[in-house]
Amino acid sequence: IVEAFLINYIDSTIKDCHQIKTNKQAAWLTDQNFKNMPSLFQQFRKIIAEEYKNVIHQLHIFLPTDLINYPVDLWKSDEEEEEEFLTTLGEEYEVMIRYSERLEYDNEPILKWRNKGHKIKNKLNEKASDILFLANSSNPKKLFLDLKNNAVIGVKMPSISNQKNLGKLFFKAGIPLAVWLRRSLDDEMDNLLNDALLHQLPCWVKDKRSKVLESDNPDTHCGRHLALLWDDPDLVPPKQITSQENLENN
């Protein structure tokens, strides 16, 4: 089920939040391959521009745990555009992945996520490479215990080849911030991050994604495979009528 919201977020405060609707419809069905998402996004973008006179800066895409590694940043931003003007969402916007389950209920991992998420606010002007914990252990149990530590508020992961349950790992450890490569490459994560500050990560990821086509080998460029999870507990849409009820009423 898909829902969309426009949030104006200024100086760490949500100024206003609007649920996007088309002909009074507030929820849409999709499948596990998200086949209709590019066309739905086109509708959302048109409504935001025409009705709210606003331009999208960031996209926060909430996914279920088992799909957290899905490459949503590679969706086309406009399927009807001519080839030379065609861009991906990741090239056009600052795209961040978030957990849909963290909107639904409270439990220990969610409370841990909130606590860690609030700690990040005091680190935003520090170097990302210093704040993000290097998660490179091939032992899944050790890695989980490392990430569950209250001192670990963010993660950098140069390879996920040994992680069959990446979504569950971050969720159960309460991790609010992670950057990783969906494919193993030769690039060292710290070399990629350079001197980027923590608050610059969304812009930094967008910049890497925008440079893919400049590469002689786009398929092996880090920007094609970079993923960013930034799940801010202070930036969430308000609780709504359940999505099922929205669908049944349309």
Secondary structure, 3 states (H helix, E strand, C coil): CECCEEEEEECCEEEEEEECCECCECCECCCCCCCCHHHHHHHHHHHHHHCCCCCCCEEEEEECHHHCCCCHHHCECCCCCCHHHCCEHHHHCEEEEEEHHHHCCCCHHHHHHHHHHHHHCCCCCCEHHHHCEECCCCCHHHHHHHHHCCCCCEEEECCCCCCCCHHHHHHHCCCCEEEEECCCCCCCHHHHHCCCEHHHHHHHHHHHHHCHHHCCCHHHCHHHHEEEEECCCCCCCCCCCCHHHHHHCC
